[in-house]
């Protein structure tokens, strides 16, 4: 079979003074790079702190052209079923559509269709590894720079802890440059990026704190380390990698 597989694990820790460097969650992920250039990302995410706990399963497919194709999300919050949703994207020269079929105890059965009139940069699916892969939308030939990126999410909540529904977000991404980073999984040549929420309203009505991340400086764009400041005070580190 003409595909290539990558698997790994990311550890979530806290930078809050009362939980400094303590584990607060974990994420197992897998990439399948197919022979036609399409990519499927699978992720299982567990967030222990802050309460309520979040357990998320995601399958995200990206086409050979780098554009999102479909996404499936299953979400448990506080160990209780929050919702399950399937999203499908179609694209044209002038825009495209996002369709959502979703169900959750608080929203019932939901069908949505949103039309967009210009290209989007991807889907923000909430797993950390997907945040890293999103950086592929940056044009590295321009060198260090900052630009707004446009994406659709299954939840505008900062932890993605609401029933799956279509939400649009515009957030700035800044490319800082190249650095060598050593984590539990090894030493990697990385590219340093920064997500900056410059919106007046932010995601979910609250401005998202600045999010620093380092991803591998190769075609795979694997998340290596990063963290969010502000009220979140989180840190993420690649602890296992098999490719």
Buried (B, 14 or more C-beta within 10 A) or exposed (E): EEEEEBBBBBBBBBBBEEBEEEEBBBBBBBBBBBEEEBBBBBBBBBBBBEEEBBBBBBBBBBBEEEBBBBBBBBBBBEEEBBBBBBBBBEBEEEEBEBBBBBBBEEBEEBEBEBEBEEBBBBBBBBBBBBBBBBBBBBEEEEEEEBEEBBBBBBBBBBBBBBBBBBBBBBBBBBBBEEEEBEBEBEEBEBBBBBBBBEBEEBBBEBBBBBBBBBBBBEEBBBBBBBBBEBEBBBBBBBBBBEE
